[in-house]
């Protein structure tokens, strides 16, 4: 049974907190909390878009499968953000064109399609929030495309490793997960990591990577 959304959830969405219209109140009353375990599918490509999604806790990874079986990560949805893909599906009445999984345990707010569209039609502040969220994601996706198309893979890999490095200089991602993030093949990532290890920049372990020379990675990333 879906949980009622607790008071205070709009603290992560200050723009929405200021909306005070009857149609918004009707929509907000239909919102329900969903808790999703890490590694679980949030939605699949080809699903119908039935809910507007807002993240309260955790992280969603939205990804697209290519024709040759590879995957590329399109974007991540963090607390205080919404999923642009589900919003576009609701607006266009088309099915979802990518899939999403819970990177971590998730707490989501889900708003059903009909109340969401009714409120969107009648509430300018909500409409502005939704369209700005979509615009931000489009800009982010263009940046992803430019990076994949024009930045050499070894530079992108070096930079990405630095962004994922923990306090112990450790990265707990598989070669396949790194390949998905970078939009390339696992074999390419494995070869580059071996080269990095040969230069003394990283040390490869089963299931994780140790950064041994962050300065050199920074140099190739820039």
C-alpha positions in Angstrom: 0.0 0.0 0.0 1.6 3.3 -1.1 2.5 5.7 1.8 1.0 9.1 2.2 3.7 11.8 1.5 4.9 13.2 4.8 4.8 16.9 5.6 8.0 18.8 4.7 8.7 16.9 1.5 8.6 20.2 -0.4 11.6 21.5 1.5 13.6 20.0 -1.3 11.5 21.8 -3.9 11.2 25.4 -2.7 9.7 26.5 -6.1 6.8 24.1 -5.6 6.4 25.0 -2.0 5.3 28.5 -3.0 2.5 27.2 -5.3 -0.9 27.7 -3.6 -3.6 27.1 -6.1 -6.7 24.9 -5.8 -5.6 22.6 -8.7 -2.1 22.2 -7.1 -3.7 21.2 -3.8 -5.8 18.6 -5.6 -2.8 17.2 -7.3 -0.6 17.2 -4.2 -3.3 15.2 -2.4 -2.8 12.4 -4.9 1.0 12.2 -4.3 2.2 9.0 -2.8 5.5 7.9 -1.4 7.4 5.0 -2.9 10.5 3.2 -1.4 12.6 1.3 -3.9 15.5 -0.9 -3.0 18.9 -0.3 -4.6 19.4 -2.2 -7.9 15.7 -2.3 -8.6 14.1 -1.1 -11.9 12.3 2.2 -11.6 10.9 2.0 -15.1 11.8 0.2 -18.3 12.1 1.3 -21.9 8.7 0.9 -23.5 6.7 1.4 -20.3 3.8 3.9 -20.3 4.5 7.0 -18.4 2.0 7.0 -15.5 3.5 9.1 -12.8 5.5 12.3 -12.4 8.6 11.4 -10.3 10.4 13.6 -7.7 13.3 12.2 -5.7 13.5 12.7 -1.9 16.3 10.3 -1.1 18.8 8.3 -3.2 19.8 8.4 -6.8 18.2 7.2 -10.1 20.4 6.2 -13.1 18.6 6.8 -16.4 20.2 4.8 -19.2 19.7 3.9 -22.9 20.5 0.5 -24.5 22.2 0.7 -27.9 21.5 -1.6 -30.8 24.7 -3.5 -30.3 23.9 -4.3 -26.6 25.9 -1.5 -25.0 24.4 1.0 -22.6 25.0 4.7 -22.0 24.1 6.6 -18.9 22.0 9.6 -19.9 21.7 11.3 -16.5 21.2 10.8 -12.8 18.3 12.1 -10.7 19.3 13.2 -7.2 17.2 14.5 -4.3 15.5 17.7 -5.2 15.4 16.8 -8.8 12.7 15.3 -11.2 12.9 12.8 -14.0 12.7 14.7 -17.3 12.1 11.5 -19.3 8.9 10.7 -17.4 7.7 14.3 -17.6 8.2 14.2 -21.4 6.3 10.9 -21.6 3.4 12.3 -19.7 3.3 15.5 -21.8 3.6 13.6 -25.2 1.5 10.6 -24.2 4.3 8.4 -25.6 6.0 5.5 -24.0 9.3 5.9 -22.2 12.4 5.8 -24.5 15.0 4.7 -21.9 15.1 2.7 -18.6 16.1 3.6 -15.1 17.4 1.8 -12.0 17.8 2.7 -8.4 21.5 3.3 -7.9 20.9 3.4 -4.1 17.8 2.9 -2.0 15.2 5.4 -3.1 12.4 7.4 -1.6 10.3 8.9 -4.4 7.2 11.0 -4.6 4.9 9.8 -7.4 2.0 11.9 -8.7 -0.5 10.2 -11.0 -0.7 11.3 -14.7 -4.2 12.9 -14.8 -3.9 15.1 -11.7 -0.4 16.1 -12.8 -1.6 17.1 -16.3 -4.6 19.0 -15.0 -2.5 21.0 -12.6 0.1 21.6 -15.3 -2.5 23.0 -17.5 -3.9 25.4 -14.9 -0.9 26.4 -12.8 1.7 28.7 -14.4 4.3 28.2 -11.5 4.1 24.4 -11.8 4.4 24.7 -15.6 7.5 26.9 -15.3 9.1 24.4 -12.8 8.4 21.4 -15.1 9.6 23.1 -18.2 12.8 24.5 -16.6 13.6 21.0 -15.3 13.2 19.6 -18.8 15.3 22.4 -20.2 18.1 21.7 -17.7 18.1 18.0 -18.6 18.2 18.8 -22.4 21.2 21.0 -21.8 22.9 18.2 -19.8 22.2 15.6 -22.5 23.7 17.9 -25.2 26.8 18.2 -23.0 26.9 14.3 -22.8 26.7 14.1 -26.5 29.4 16.7 -27.1 31.7 14.9 -24.6 31.2 11.5 -26.1 31.7 12.8 -29.6 34.6 15.1 -29.1 36.6 14.3 -25.9 39.0 11.3 -26.1 38.0 8.4 -24.0 41.1 8.3 -21.9 40.5 12.0 -20.8 36.9 11.3 -19.9 37.9 8.2 -18.0 40.5 10.0 -16.0 38.1 12.8 -15.1 35.3 10.4 -14.2 37.5 8.4 -11.9 38.4 11.5 -10.0 34.7 12.5 -9.6 33.9 9.0 -8.2 36.9 8.7 -5.9 36.1 8.2 -2.2 38.1 9.4 0.8 40.2 6.3 0.6 41.0 6.9 -3.0 38.8 4.0 -3.9 36.2 3.6 -6.7 33.7 0.7 -6.3 32.5 0.4 -9.9 33.0 -2.4 -12.4 34.6 -1.9 -15.8 31.1 -2.4 -17.4 29.6 0.3 -15.1 32.4 2.7 -16.1 31.8 1.9 -19.8 28.1 2.7 -19.4 28.8 6.0 -17.8 31.2 7.0 -20.5 29.2 5.6 -23.5 31.9 3.2 -24.7 32.7 -0.5 -24.6 33.9 -2.4 -21.6 36.9 -3.6 -23.5 38.0 0.0 -24.1 37.7 0.8 -20.5 39.6 -2.3 -19.4 42.4 -1.5 -21.9 42.7 2.1 -20.7 42.7 1.1 -17.0 45.5 -1.4 -17.7 47.4 1.5 -19.3 46.7 3.7 -16.3 47.9 1.0 -14.0 51.1 0.6 -16.1 51.8 4.3 -15.6 51.2 4.0 -11.9 48.1 6.1 -11.8 45.7 3.4 -10.6 45.9 -0.1 -9.1 43.2 -2.5 -10.2 41.6 -4.9 -7.7 38.7 -7.3 -8.1 35.5 -5.2 -8.0 37.2 -1.9 -7.2 39.9 0.6 -8.4 42.5 2.4 -6.2 43.7 5.8 -7.3 47.5 6.0 -6.8 48.2 9.2 -8.6 45.3 11.7 -8.7 47.5 14.5 -10.1 48.3 12.5 -13.2 44.7 11.7 -13.8 43.8 15.4 -13.4 46.5 16.3 -15.9 45.1 14.0 -18.6 41.5 15.0 -17.8 42.3 18.7 -18.4 
